[in-house]
Amino acid sequence: MGGEAEARRLFDAFRDELWGQRHRDSDFTPAPHEPDLKLRELVDGAGVAAVPLLLDAMSGDSDLRYWALIGLQWVGPPAGCAAVAALVGTPSSRPSRITANEGGH
């Protein structure tokens, strides 16, 4: 796994790919950009060194938050408590309400 500099390089490549996908010129041709592949390269190449960058991305716009959540999930348990807090604390990652009858209780 790479260090902080490699994590930054891979994160920047991912962010550039996401930006390219957002700002492509045509809705009629397939997007040549694949942020999911760049995110996978980040997670596979940097491992836990990617976690601080992904946590920082949580304060970005909704697209960046979405991909950061996926990245944190891909890192998994090695991401640590801060990642768990980010995943649990995101409104889209938990049900809007829980009733006594839900979840088999």
C-alpha positions as CSV (number, residue, x, y, z in Angstrom):
1,M,0.0,0.0,0.0
2,G,1.1,3.5,-0.8
3,G,1.8,6.4,1.6
4,E,0.3,9.8,1.9
5,A,1.8,11.2,-1.3
6,E,0.6,8.2,-3.3
7,A,-2.9,8.5,-1.7
8,R,-3.0,12.2,-2.6
9,R,-2.0,11.4,-6.2
10,L,-4.6,8.7,-6.5
11,F,-7.3,10.9,-4.9
12,D,-6.6,13.8,-7.2
13,A,-6.9,11.4,-10.2
14,F,-10.2,10.2,-8.8
15,R,-11.5,13.7,-8.3
16,D,-10.4,14.7,-11.8
17,E,-12.3,11.8,-13.2
18,L,-15.4,12.7,-11.2
19,W,-15.1,16.3,-12.5
20,G,-14.7,15.1,-16.0
21,Q,-17.8,12.9,-15.7
22,R,-19.9,15.8,-14.4
23,H,-18.8,18.2,-17.1
24,R,-18.8,16.1,-20.2
25,D,-20.2,17.7,-23.3
26,S,-22.9,15.2,-24.4
27,D,-25.7,13.4,-22.8
28,F,-26.1,11.3,-26.0
29,T,-22.8,9.4,-25.9
30,P,-21.5,7.1,-23.2
31,A,-19.4,8.9,-20.6
32,P,-15.7,8.3,-21.1
33,H,-15.1,8.9,-17.4
34,E,-15.3,6.2,-14.8
35,P,-14.9,7.6,-11.3
36,D,-15.7,4.2,-9.8
37,L,-12.5,2.7,-11.4
38,K,-10.4,5.6,-10.1
39,L,-11.9,5.3,-6.6
40,R,-11.1,1.5,-6.7
41,E,-7.5,2.4,-7.7
42,L,-7.3,4.8,-4.7
43,V,-8.6,2.3,-2.2
44,D,-6.5,-0.6,-3.6
45,G,-3.4,1.5,-4.0
46,A,-3.5,3.6,-0.9
47,G,-5.5,1.5,1.6
48,V,-6.0,3.2,4.9
49,A,-3.8,6.2,3.8
50,A,-6.9,7.1,1.7
51,V,-9.2,7.4,4.7
52,P,-8.3,11.0,5.8
53,L,-8.8,12.2,2.2
54,L,-12.1,10.4,2.0
55,L,-13.2,11.8,5.3
56,D,-12.3,15.3,4.1
57,A,-14.3,14.7,1.0
58,M,-17.4,14.2,3.2
59,S,-17.6,18.0,3.5
60,G,-17.7,18.4,-0.3
61,D,-20.7,18.4,-2.6
62,S,-23.2,15.6,-2.7
63,D,-21.5,13.7,-5.6
64,L,-18.1,13.8,-3.8
65,R,-19.8,12.7,-0.5
66,Y,-21.5,9.8,-2.3
67,W,-18.2,8.5,-3.7
68,A,-16.4,9.1,-0.4
69,L,-18.9,6.9,1.4
70,I,-18.4,4.2,-1.1
71,G,-14.7,4.5,-0.7
72,L,-14.9,4.2,3.0
73,Q,-17.1,1.2,2.7
74,W,-14.5,-0.4,0.4
75,V,-11.7,0.3,2.8
76,G,-13.8,-1.5,5.4
77,P,-12.9,-2.0,9.1
78,P,-9.3,-0.9,8.7
79,A,-10.7,2.6,8.1
80,G,-11.4,2.9,11.8
81,C,-13.9,4.6,14.1
82,A,-13.8,8.0,12.2
83,A,-15.1,6.2,9.1
84,V,-17.8,4.4,11.0
85,A,-18.9,7.7,12.5
86,A,-19.0,9.3,9.0
87,L,-21.0,6.3,7.6
88,V,-23.5,6.2,10.4
89,G,-23.8,10.0,10.6
90,T,-24.8,10.4,7.0
91,P,-28.5,10.8,6.6
92,S,-28.6,8.7,3.4
93,S,-26.9,5.8,5.2
94,R,-29.6,5.2,7.8
95,P,-33.4,4.8,7.7
96,S,-35.4,8.0,8.2
97,R,-37.5,6.5,11.0
98,I,-37.6,3.2,12.9
99,T,-40.7,1.8,14.4
100,A,-41.1,-0.9,17.0
101,N,-42.4,-3.4,14.4
102,E,-39.4,-3.0,12.1
103,G,-36.3,-5.2,12.3
104,G,-38.2,-8.2,13.8
105,H,-38.7,-6.6,17.2
